[in-house]
Amino acid sequence: GSERILSNSAFTKSEIERFSASGHLPPCPPVLPVPLSHELRPTDEPVEQTGPSDPYVLCIGILTGRKNLECVMEAYLHLHGTGRPLPPLVLAGARRKRTDTYLEQDRFDPIRAHLHVVTNPNQAELRRLYEGALARAIPSRMEGWGLPLGEALWLGTPGLASTGAASLREAGGDLALYFAPDDPQALAGLIDTLRTDKDAYAALKARIVAAKSDLRTWKDVAQGILAATEMA
């Protein structure tokens, strides 16, 4: 068997050990966490798809179920129902029939004009989407690490992250803002505050930018893997 197992976060390490202890996985050797990166490297790919000109809330690859698109949509319905202005909502990623069917519900008609779909963006387009966003929303109930949150922070974009995925706290630390995955009103409140409180928003962005040197790079990940595999 293996001498050790590498995991992509401390959360994943704890899950492997928990499932091993419960008998759902076989007994495992030491598990060493090597957290993934925040870094999003630039590329020279063409940028043909962009977001709206106004600052928007960005969601990447979120589906119904575990990815919890429902929370974001309910947050927007709440903002609409309480008479608050809605920033555009960009949904980027692969198209899925289940997601399309969910979004076709009549009850989303009042907010449909605010939705913008960007299908399969390349890395350069993804970078542009991060840079133009008011915030990146990640409502997931489970994540192994949370690359999109880390990438948003790397580019100075605030992240709104679910407390339902413990790994997101690892990736976001005290630079992200958090909400419960079953509390769309809390997410709506965070979106509204970021949109309306210009001073608080500027201070948050400045804090994220100032912390960039503390964020993890892919070089850090490579060195962590090498150090873990070289252990006696």
MOZI-V901053 format. One record per pair of residues at least 12 apart in sequence whose C-alpha atoms are under 10 Angstrom apart, sorted by the first residue. I is the first residue (numbers start at 1). GAP is how many residues later the second one is. Records with the same first field share a line. If there is no record, write none. Layout:
I->GAP + GAP
//
This chain:
1->27 + 28
2->26 + 27 + 28
3->25 + 26 + 27 + 28 + 226 + 228 + 229
4->24 + 25 + 26 + 27 + 28 + 224 + 225 + 227
5->23 + 24 + 25 + 26 + 27 + 28 + 223 + 224
6->24 + 25 + 26 + 27 + 28 + 29 + 218 + 219 + 222 + 223
7->24 + 25 + 26 + 27 + 28 + 29 + 137 + 138 + 218
8->24 + 25 + 26 + 27 + 28 + 29 + 136 + 137 + 138 + 159 + 213
9->23 + 24 + 25 + 26 + 27 + 134 + 135 + 136 + 137 + 157 + 158 + 159 + 161 + 162
10->21 + 22 + 23 + 24 + 25 + 134 + 135 + 156 + 157 + 160
11->22 + 24 + 132 + 133 + 134 + 154 + 155 + 156 + 157 + 158 + 159
12->19 + 20 + 21 + 23 + 131 + 132 + 133 + 154 + 155
13->17 + 18 + 19 + 20 + 21 + 131
14->17 + 19
15->129
16->12 + 15
17->12 + 13 + 14
31->197
32->192 + 193 + 196 + 197
33->191 + 192 + 195
34->186 + 187 + 188 + 189 + 190 + 191 + 192 + 193 + 194
35->109 + 110 + 132 + 135 + 136 + 181 + 185 + 186 + 189 + 190
36->108 + 109 + 110 + 111 + 114 + 135 + 180 + 181 + 182 + 184 + 185 + 186 + 188
37->108 + 109 + 110 + 113 + 114 + 117 + 134 + 178 + 179 + 180 + 181 + 182 + 183 + 184 + 185
38->108 + 109 + 110 + 111 + 112 + 113 + 114 + 115 + 116 + 117 + 133 + 134 + 174 + 176 + 177 + 178 + 179 + 180 + 183
39->108 + 109 + 111 + 112 + 113 + 114 + 115 + 116 + 173 + 176 + 177 + 178 + 179 + 180 + 181
40->83 + 84 + 86 + 87 + 107 + 108 + 110 + 111 + 112 + 113 + 114 + 115 + 177 + 178
41->82 + 83 + 86 + 110 + 113 + 176 + 177
42->81 + 82 + 84 + 85
43->79 + 80 + 81 + 82 + 84
44->79 + 80
45->77 + 78 + 79 + 80
46->76 + 77 + 78 + 79
47->74 + 75 + 76 + 77 + 78 + 79 + 80 + 81
48->73 + 74 + 76 + 77
49->68 + 69 + 70 + 71 + 72 + 73 + 75 + 76 + 77 + 79 + 80
50->40 + 66 + 68 + 71 + 75 + 76 + 77 + 78 + 79 + 82
51->37 + 38 + 39 + 40 + 41 + 65 + 66 + 67 + 74 + 75 + 77 + 78 + 79 + 80 + 81 + 82
52->35 + 36 + 37 + 38 + 62 + 63 + 64 + 77 + 80 + 81
53->35 + 79 + 80
54->33 + 34 + 78 + 79 + 80
55->32 + 33 + 34 + 74 + 76 + 77 + 78 + 79 + 80 + 140
56->30 + 31 + 32 + 33 + 34 + 58 + 59 + 60 + 73 + 74 + 76 + 77 + 78 + 79 + 80 + 135 + 139
57->15 + 29 + 30 + 31 + 32 + 33 + 34 + 58 + 72 + 73 + 75 + 76 + 77 + 78 + 79 + 80 + 102 + 103 + 134 + 138
58->30 + 31 + 32 + 33 + 34 + 58 + 71 + 72 + 74 + 75 + 76 + 77 + 78 + 79 + 80 + 94 + 101 + 102
59->13 + 30 + 31 + 32 + 33 + 34 + 58 + 70 + 71 + 74 + 76 + 77 + 78 + 79 + 80 + 89
60->30 + 31 + 32 + 33 + 34 + 57 + 58 + 59 + 60 + 61 + 66 + 69 + 70 + 76 + 77 + 78 + 88 + 89
61->30 + 31 + 32 + 33 + 34 + 35 + 58 + 59 + 77 + 87
62->29 + 30 + 31 + 32 + 37 + 75 + 76 + 77 + 78
63->28 + 30 + 31 + 32 + 33 + 35 + 36 + 37 + 39 + 77
64->32 + 34 + 35 + 36 + 38 + 39 + 76
65->34 + 75 + 76
66->73 + 74 + 75 + 76 + 77 + 98 + 99 + 115
67->71 + 72 + 73 + 74 + 75 + 76 + 114
68->70 + 71 + 72 + 73 + 74 + 94 + 113 + 114
69->22 + 30 + 33 + 34 + 68 + 69 + 70 + 71 + 112
70->29 + 32 + 33 + 69 + 111 + 112 + 114
71->67 + 68 + 69 + 91 + 109 + 110 + 111 + 112 + 113 + 114 + 115 + 116 + 117
72->17 + 65 + 66 + 67 + 109 + 111 + 112 + 113 + 115 + 116
73->16 + 30 + 35 + 38 + 42 + 111 + 115
74->34 + 108 + 109 + 110 + 111 + 113 + 114
75->108 + 109 + 110 + 111 + 112 + 113 + 114 + 115 + 116
76->12 + 13 + 32 + 34 + 35 + 36 + 38 + 108 + 109 + 111 + 112 + 115
77->30 + 31 + 32 + 33 + 34 + 107 + 108 + 111
78->106 + 107 + 108 + 109 + 110 + 111
79->32 + 105 + 106 + 108 + 109 + 110 + 112 + 113
80->30 + 31 + 108
81->29 + 30
84->104 + 108
85->107 + 110 + 111
86->25 + 28 + 102 + 105 + 106 + 109
87->27 + 28 + 46 + 47 + 104 + 105 + 108
88->23 + 24 + 25 + 26 + 27 + 28 + 45 + 46
89->22 + 23 + 24 + 25 + 26 + 27 + 28 + 44 + 45 + 48
90->24 + 25 + 26 + 27 + 28 + 39 + 43 + 46
91->24 + 25 + 26 + 27 + 28
92->24 + 25 + 26 + 27 + 28 + 29 + 34 + 37
93->24 + 25 + 26 + 27 + 28 + 29 + 33
94->23 + 24 + 25 + 26 + 27
95->22 + 23 + 24 + 25
103->12
126->22 + 25 + 26
127->24 + 25 + 28
128->27
129->23
130->18 + 21 + 22 + 23 + 24 + 25 + 26 + 27 + 28
131->21 + 24 + 25 + 26
132->25
133->19 + 23 + 24 + 25
134->23 + 24 + 25 + 57 + 60 + 61 + 67
135->14 + 17 + 18 + 21 + 22 + 23 + 24 + 25 + 41 + 55 + 56 + 59 + 60 + 66
136->12 + 13 + 15 + 16 + 17 + 21 + 22 + 23 + 24 + 25 + 40 + 55
137->12 + 15 + 21 + 22 + 23 + 24 + 25 + 40 + 41 + 50 + 54
138->21 + 22 + 23 + 24 + 25 + 27 + 30 + 40 + 41 + 43
139->21 + 22 + 23 + 24 + 25 + 26 + 29 + 39 + 40 + 41 + 42 + 43 + 44 + 45 + 48
140->21 + 22 + 23 + 24 + 25 + 28 + 40 + 41
141->21 + 22 + 23 + 24 + 25 + 27 + 39 + 40 + 41
142->20 + 21 + 22 + 23 + 24 + 25 + 26
143->19 + 21 + 22 + 23 + 24 + 25
144->21 + 22 + 23 + 24
145->20 + 21 + 22 + 23 + 24 + 25 + 26 + 27
146->15 + 19 + 20 + 21 + 22 + 23 + 24 + 25 + 26
147->21 + 24 + 25
148->20 + 23
149->12 + 19 + 20 + 22 + 23 + 27
150->18 + 20 + 21 + 22 + 23 + 25 + 26 + 65 + 66
151->20 + 64
152->20 + 24 + 56
153->18 + 19 + 22 + 23 + 52 + 55 + 56 + 58 + 59 + 62
154->54 + 55 + 57 + 58 + 59 + 60 + 61 + 62 + 63
155->50 + 53 + 54 + 57
156->19 + 48 + 49 + 50 + 51 + 52 + 53 + 54 + 55 + 56
157->18 + 19 + 47 + 48 + 49 + 51 + 52
158->14 + 17 + 18 + 19 + 36 + 43 + 46 + 47 + 49 + 50 + 51
159->13 + 16 + 17 + 18 + 19 + 49
160->12 + 15 + 16 + 17 + 18 + 19 + 27 + 30 + 31
161->15 + 16 + 17 + 18 + 19 + 20 + 26
162->14 + 15 + 16 + 17 + 18 + 19 + 20 + 21 + 25
163->14 + 15 + 16 + 17 + 18 + 19
164->14 + 15 + 16 + 17 + 18
165->15 + 16
171->44 + 45
172->43
174->33 + 34
175->29 + 30 + 32 + 33 + 34 + 36
176->28 + 32
177->13 + 27
178->12
//
